[in-house]
Amino acid sequence: MAVMLRASSIFPITPLVRKVQNLAMELFEISEQNALDYAAEQVALAEAWGSPETAGQFDWPYHIKKDLGESRKLKWKREQEREEFESAQKQKYAALDALIAHPPRRPFGC
């Protein structure tokens, strides 16, 4: 039988990990332990992609909403917050679609 390690037992629990954990628990129906594991893993990835300093400047509220709400489909604690996020996402996607369909013209010779 394989032993499953929790992300929180592999990665250090830093103040940033706690901040991300708390944000996840404020926004979604997620257990304290699952939020801690999620936060520890996500912060470790952000630090590996950049540095501890850049990880601290990351837009964590957006990332958590996008990942846990849109990708992983966790239940939001506040329906209004979910609706506002989804509306903003739809506007961004529509703007991107419009840009792709009608790219800006470059002056001749550029």
N, C-alpha and C positions, 0 to 999 in steps of 0.2 A: 504494500500500500504506500503510495507516494504521500509525502507530507507537503501540504500547501502552506507557503509562507505568505503572510500578509505584507502588503507594501509598507505599512507602518513599522514592521519589524525589520525591514531591510534598509529603508531610508531614514535619515535623521528627522526628528520632529523639531522643526525650527519655528520661530514666531510667524514666519510667512506660511508655513504649513498650517498652523493653527488659524491664521486669518482666512485661508482658503477653505479650511474645514468649516469654520463658522459661517462663511458666505454660503457654502453649499447647504448647510443645515437651515439657514434662514430662508433660502429660496425653494428648497425641495423637500419632499418627504423622503428622508434618507436617515439611516441610523448613524449614531455618533461614530461607531467603529468604521462603517462603510465610508462615511465622509472623511474620516482620518486617513484611511487607506487611499482613497481617491486623491486627497490633497497631497499626501506624501509622494505619490507617483507623479502627479502633474507638476509639482514644484521641482522634483528631481529632473524631469524632462525639460522644463523651462530653463533650469540652471545648466543642463548639459548643452542645450541649443545655444545658450548665450553665456551668462555668468550669474552669480547670485545677485549682483546689482541690477542687471537687466531683468531678471525674473521678478524682482521686487517692483519694477515699473510696468510690468505686464498688465493688460486690462483684464484682471481676474473676474470681475463681475460679468463681463461680456463672454469670456471663455467658458465660465461655468454655465451660464444660461444656454449658450450654443451647444456645449457638449452634453450636459446632463438633461437639458430640456428638449433640444431639437434632435440630437443624435441618439441619446440613450433613452429618451422618452420617459424620464422620471416624472412623477406627479408634482406639479407646482403647488406651493402652499397658498399662493394668492393668484386667483384666476385673472384679476385685472393686470397683474404684472406679466403674466404669460401672454395675454392678449396684446399688451403694449409692445412686448418684445417681438412677437410674431408679426405685428403690423409694421414695425420698423424694418424687420428682415425682408418682408414683401416689398417695401419701398426700395430697399437697397438692390434687391434682385431685379426689380423692374427698371431701375436706373441703369444697371449693368446690361440688361437685355437691350435697352434702347441704345446704349453706347456701342454694343456689338453689332446691332442691326444697322446703325447709321454712324460709322466712325467719323471723327472730325477729318475734314479735308486738309491735306498739306498743300502749301503753295507749290506751284510748278517749279521743278528743279531742285526740290529738297528731298 
